[in-house]
Amino acid sequence: MKKILIIVPDGGMLFESAGIADILMQANQLQTEGLTGPRYQVNLATTQPHQVIHGQSGLNLLADHRLHELDPREPLDTIIITGRGQNPLEGTAVVDWLHLAAPHARRIASVCGGAMLLAQSGLLDGRRATTHWKLLDALQTEFPQVRVEGGPLYVQDGHIWTSGGVSSGFDLTLALVEEDYGFSLARDIAQDFVMYLRRPGGQLQFSRYNLRQAGASGPINDLLTWLLDNLTADLSVEKLAEKVAMSPRNFTRVFTRETGASPARYVAEARLTAARQRLEQSSDTLERIAEQTGFGNSINLRRLFEKQLHLTPGEYRQRFHCRRMA
């Protein structure tokens, strides 16, 4: 029987930890020839002085343990961090405990912002990792030694697993079950819970549009306004620099400083954003949308979608289109 400890922050989304526990308990319920006992023993821990974990919904969970009362040297199969919480002191308590507990655990995993705590503890140094798409830039900036991957729902690097936002922890948990007990059990759980065993696409398909305009000012701000209205124009560095009367080299430096992205990356993001909006809200053909958003043709549109969002434009429309179009 594998001992699983789930560390749950106060004030977070409780369905992360509750869902993970339900998946693992379903693994115990399903019968397999030769099984003589439960596969997993699951316990919840809190850093709070009480055992009640308050959720942001107003609902509560009752933890099995207070983290400070657990001996970090006791062997565990898997430690799962489901978030970093709202209180910095809570995160510090988790990191301090992890420093002592990590050498005695076979496997360590995080969900959503929990990756920030793993990084803070040094467990992600030199490793590939992911987190919620909103935190990807922060993870890379604060912990440059981490090899951040934005696309996957979860990432395994050795005995360390990290997952993206919220429900991607369920995808990770199914993968842990499959690693522990094989494909058939993980598939059966997914079927019982009406889940994908391997959800198509990555987490960036769920990300909101992020055009970095907030810090721009003066001619760069005016240029961005013009750019968003002229996505079918020639938006090469040379042409954009010409519009603000700068040399291409100086323009690239100023633009990147004020927006946080290179001109080429910003143009690609702007066109991708416009294409996503049209796929969600119109019935135009892919070819027409590609023309309207500056991609030229549907092949270029598809190529960027697959590179950035890990799915095709058609798949994106199928999953996110407005209901009135159905």
FENRA-V809726 format. One record per helix or strand of 3 or more residues. SS is the DSSP state (alpha for helix, beta for strand). FROM is the first residue (numbers start at 1). TO is the last residue. Records with the same first field share a line. If there is no record, write none. Layout:
SS = FROM-TO, FROM-TO
This chain:
beta = 2-7, 40-46, 52-54, 60-62, 76-81, 105-110, 154-157, 160-163
alpha = 14-29, 67-69, 88-104, 114-120, 133-142, 168-181, 183-192, 203-206, 218-229, 237-243, 248-259, 263-281, 286-292, 298-308, 313-320, 323-325
